[in-house]
């Protein structure tokens, strides 16, 4: 098993929120939803969703799961990207 260096960990901390945010935005747009509409579906406010989409905050696994459910996609498909 490979050990994760501090440098790589910091790279992941910086890139993953941006990748997750872009993925949510992409899926939201494909479904024709506004930020407000998606935020309401998952019980969050639009500003929080905006920050997620911009990669400014890192949503927890429950929030990601709620967003994925609202976007009608599986977690497996949502996380089908390279890091």
NUDOTI-832233 format. One line per 3 residues: their letters; for each residue y, x, z of N, C-alpha, C, CB. Coordinates in nm, 2 decimals. Glycine has a CB too. Example, Ala and Ser with C-alpha at 12.3 -4.5 7.8 and 13.67 -1.06 7.14 Angstrom:
<sites>
AS	-0.57,1.32,0.78,-0.45,1.23,0.78,-0.33,1.32,0.78,-0.45,1.13,0.90 ~ -0.22,1.28,0.71,-0.11,1.37,0.71,0.00,1.29,0.79,-0.06,1.41,0.57;
</sites>
This chain:
<sites>
XXX	-0.12,0.08,0.00,0.00,0.00,0.00,0.12,0.09,0.00,0.00,-0.10,0.12 ~ 0.22,0.06,-0.08,0.34,0.14,-0.10,0.44,0.11,0.02,0.41,0.11,-0.23 ~ 0.51,0.21,0.06,0.61,0.19,0.17,0.74,0.16,0.10,0.62,0.32,0.26;
XXX	0.82,0.07,0.16,0.95,0.03,0.11,1.05,0.13,0.17,0.97,-0.11,0.14 ~ 1.12,0.20,0.08,1.23,0.29,0.13,1.35,0.21,0.16,1.26,0.39,0.02 ~ 1.44,0.27,0.24,1.56,0.21,0.28,1.65,0.18,0.16,1.64,0.29,0.38;
XXX	1.65,0.27,0.07,1.73,0.25,-0.06,1.68,0.12,-0.13,1.72,0.37,-0.15 ~ 1.55,0.11,-0.15,1.49,0.00,-0.22,1.51,-0.13,-0.15,1.34,0.02,-0.24 ~ 1.50,-0.13,-0.01,1.52,-0.25,0.07,1.67,-0.30,0.05,1.50,-0.22,0.22;
XXX	1.76,-0.20,0.05,1.90,-0.24,0.03,1.93,-0.29,-0.11,1.99,-0.12,0.05 ~ 1.86,-0.24,-0.21,1.87,-0.29,-0.35,1.82,-0.44,-0.35,1.79,-0.21,-0.45 ~ 1.71,-0.46,-0.29,1.65,-0.60,-0.28,1.75,-0.70,-0.21,1.52,-0.60,-0.21;
XXX	1.80,-0.65,-0.10,1.90,-0.74,-0.02,2.02,-0.77,-0.11,1.94,-0.67,0.11 ~ 2.06,-0.69,-0.19,2.17,-0.71,-0.28,2.13,-0.80,-0.40,2.23,-0.58,-0.33 ~ 2.02,-0.77,-0.46,1.99,-0.84,-0.59,1.92,-0.97,-0.57,1.90,-0.75,-0.67;
XXX	1.83,-0.99,-0.47,1.76,-1.12,-0.46,1.85,-1.24,-0.44,1.66,-1.11,-0.34 ~ 1.95,-1.24,-0.36,2.03,-1.36,-0.35,2.10,-1.39,-0.48,2.14,-1.34,-0.24 ~ 2.14,-1.29,-0.56,2.20,-1.32,-0.69,2.10,-1.38,-0.78,2.26,-1.19,-0.75;
XXX	1.98,-1.33,-0.79,1.87,-1.38,-0.87,1.84,-1.52,-0.84,1.75,-1.29,-0.87 ~ 1.82,-1.55,-0.71,1.79,-1.68,-0.66,1.90,-1.78,-0.70,1.76,-1.68,-0.51 ~ 2.02,-1.74,-0.67,2.14,-1.82,-0.70,2.15,-1.86,-0.85,2.26,-1.76,-0.66;
XXX	2.13,-1.76,-0.94,2.13,-1.78,-1.08,2.02,-1.87,-1.12,2.12,-1.65,-1.16 ~ 1.90,-1.86,-1.06,1.79,-1.94,-1.10,1.82,-2.09,-1.06,1.66,-1.89,-1.02 ~ 1.87,-2.11,-0.94,1.91,-2.25,-0.90,2.01,-2.31,-0.99,1.96,-2.25,-0.75;
XXX	2.11,-2.23,-1.02,2.22,-2.28,-1.11,2.16,-2.31,-1.25,2.33,-2.17,-1.13 ~ 2.07,-2.23,-1.30,2.01,-2.25,-1.43,1.93,-2.38,-1.43,1.92,-2.14,-1.47 ~ 1.85,-2.40,-1.33,1.77,-2.52,-1.32,1.86,-2.65,-1.30,1.67,-2.51,-1.21;
XXX	1.96,-2.63,-1.22,2.05,-2.75,-1.19,2.12,-2.79,-1.32,2.16,-2.71,-1.09 ~ 2.16,-2.69,-1.40,2.23,-2.72,-1.53,2.13,-2.79,-1.63,2.29,-2.60,-1.59 ~ 2.01,-2.74,-1.63,1.91,-2.79,-1.72,1.88,-2.94,-1.69,1.77,-2.71,-1.71;
XXX	1.90,-2.98,-1.56,1.87,-3.12,-1.52,2.00,-3.20,-1.52,1.81,-3.12,-1.38 ~ 2.11,-3.14,-1.57,2.23,-3.22,-1.58,2.30,-3.26,-1.45,2.21,-3.34,-1.66 ~ 2.27,-3.18,-1.34,2.32,-3.21,-1.21,2.45,-3.13,-1.18,2.22,-3.19,-1.10;
XXX	2.54,-3.19,-1.11,2.65,-3.12,-1.06,2.61,-3.05,-0.93,2.78,-3.21,-1.04 ~ 2.70,-2.95,-0.88,2.67,-2.89,-0.75,2.67,-3.00,-0.64,2.77,-2.78,-0.72 ~ 2.77,-3.09,-0.65,2.78,-3.20,-0.55,2.65,-3.28,-0.55,2.90,-3.28,-0.58;
XXX	2.60,-3.32,-0.66,2.48,-3.40,-0.67,2.36,-3.33,-0.61,2.45,-3.44,-0.81 ~ 2.34,-3.21,-0.65,2.23,-3.13,-0.59,2.24,-3.11,-0.44,2.21,-3.00,-0.67 ~ 2.36,-3.08,-0.40,2.39,-3.06,-0.26,2.35,-3.18,-0.18,2.53,-3.01,-0.23;
XXX	2.39,-3.30,-0.23,2.37,-3.42,-0.16,2.22,-3.45,-0.16,2.44,-3.54,-0.23 ~ 2.15,-3.42,-0.26,2.00,-3.44,-0.26,1.93,-3.37,-0.15,1.94,-3.40,-0.40 ~ 1.98,-3.25,-0.11,1.92,-3.17,-0.01,1.99,-3.17,0.12,1.90,-3.03,-0.06;
XXX	2.09,-3.25,0.14,2.16,-3.26,0.26,2.25,-3.14,0.30,2.07,-3.28,0.37 ~ 2.30,-3.08,0.20,2.40,-2.96,0.22,2.53,-3.00,0.15,2.34,-2.83,0.15 ~ 2.63,-2.92,0.19,2.76,-2.95,0.12,2.78,-2.86,0.00,2.88,-2.92,0.22;
XXX	2.87,-2.90,-0.09,2.88,-2.84,-0.22,2.92,-2.69,-0.21,2.99,-2.91,-0.31 ~ 3.01,-2.66,-0.11,3.05,-2.53,-0.09,2.93,-2.43,-0.06,3.16,-2.52,0.03 ~ 2.84,-2.48,0.02,2.72,-2.40,0.06,2.64,-2.37,-0.07,2.64,-2.47,0.16;
XXX	2.62,-2.48,-0.15,2.55,-2.46,-0.28,2.62,-2.36,-0.37,2.53,-2.60,-0.35 ~ 2.75,-2.37,-0.37,2.83,-2.28,-0.46,2.81,-2.14,-0.41,2.98,-2.31,-0.44 ~ 2.80,-2.11,-0.28,2.78,-1.98,-0.23,2.64,-1.93,-0.26,2.81,-1.97,-0.08;
XXX	2.54,-2.02,-0.25,2.41,-1.98,-0.29,2.40,-1.94,-0.44,2.31,-2.10,-0.27 ~ 2.46,-2.02,-0.53,2.46,-1.99,-0.67,2.53,-1.86,-0.70,2.52,-2.11,-0.74 ~ 2.63,-1.83,-0.63,2.71,-1.70,-0.65,2.64,-1.58,-0.58,2.85,-1.72,-0.60;
XXX	2.53,-1.61,-0.51,2.46,-1.50,-0.44,2.54,-1.45,-0.31,2.44,-1.38,-0.53 ~ 2.63,-1.53,-0.26,2.71,-1.49,-0.15,2.64,-1.51,-0.01,2.84,-1.56,-0.15 ~ 2.54,-1.61,-0.02,2.46,-1.63,0.10,2.31,-1.63,0.06,2.50,-1.77,0.17;
XXX	2.23,-1.60,0.15,2.08,-1.60,0.13,2.02,-1.72,0.19,2.02,-1.47,0.18 ~ 1.98,-1.82,0.12,1.92,-1.94,0.18,1.79,-1.91,0.24,1.91,-2.05,0.07 ~ 1.76,-1.98,0.34,1.63,-1.96,0.41,1.52,-2.03,0.32,1.62,-2.01,0.55;
XXX	1.39,-2.01,0.36,1.28,-2.07,0.28,1.28,-2.22,0.28,1.15,-2.01,0.34 ~ 1.32,-2.28,0.39,1.33,-2.43,0.39,1.43,-2.48,0.29,1.36,-2.48,0.54 ~ 1.55,-2.42,0.29,1.65,-2.46,0.20,1.61,-2.44,0.05,1.78,-2.39,0.22;
XXX	1.55,-2.33,0.02,1.50,-2.30,-0.11,1.39,-2.40,-0.15,1.44,-2.16,-0.12 ~ 1.30,-2.43,-0.05,1.20,-2.53,-0.08,1.26,-2.67,-0.11,1.10,-2.54,0.04 ~ 1.36,-2.71,-0.03,1.43,-2.84,-0.06,1.49,-2.84,-0.19,1.53,-2.87,0.05;
XXX	1.56,-2.73,-0.23,1.63,-2.73,-0.36,1.52,-2.73,-0.47,1.71,-2.60,-0.37 ~ 1.41,-2.66,-0.46,1.31,-2.66,-0.56,1.25,-2.80,-0.57,1.20,-2.56,-0.52 ~ 1.22,-2.87,-0.46,1.17,-3.00,-0.46,1.27,-3.10,-0.54,1.15,-3.05,-0.32;
XXX	1.40,-3.09,-0.50,1.50,-3.17,-0.57,1.51,-3.14,-0.72,1.63,-3.15,-0.50 ~ 1.48,-3.02,-0.75,1.49,-2.98,-0.90,1.36,-3.01,-0.97,1.52,-2.83,-0.91 ~ 1.26,-3.06,-0.90,1.13,-3.10,-0.95,1.06,-2.98,-1.02,1.15,-3.21,-1.05;
XXX	1.05,-2.87,-0.95,0.98,-2.75,-1.00,0.89,-2.70,-0.88,1.08,-2.64,-1.05 ~ 0.79,-2.63,-0.91,0.70,-2.57,-0.80,0.77,-2.44,-0.75,0.56,-2.55,-0.85 ~ 0.73,-2.41,-0.63,0.78,-2.28,-0.58,0.73,-2.16,-0.66,0.74,-2.26,-0.43;
XXX	0.61,-2.18,-0.71,0.55,-2.07,-0.79,0.63,-2.05,-0.92,0.40,-2.11,-0.83 ~ 0.66,-2.16,-0.98,0.74,-2.15,-1.10,0.89,-2.10,-1.08,0.75,-2.29,-1.18 ~ 0.94,-2.15,-0.96,1.08,-2.10,-0.93,1.08,-1.95,-0.91,1.12,-2.17,-0.80;
XXX	0.98,-1.89,-0.85,0.98,-1.75,-0.82,0.91,-1.67,-0.93,0.91,-1.73,-0.69 ~ 0.90,-1.73,-1.04,0.84,-1.65,-1.15,0.94,-1.57,-1.22,0.77,-1.75,-1.25 ~ 0.99,-1.46,-1.16,1.08,-1.37,-1.21,1.05,-1.23,-1.16,1.22,-1.41,-1.18;
XX	1.09,-1.13,-1.23,1.08,-0.99,-1.19,1.19,-0.94,-1.11,1.06,-0.90,-1.32 ~ 1.16,-0.86,-1.01,1.27,-0.80,-0.93,1.28,-0.66,-0.95,1.25,-0.83,-0.78;
</sites>
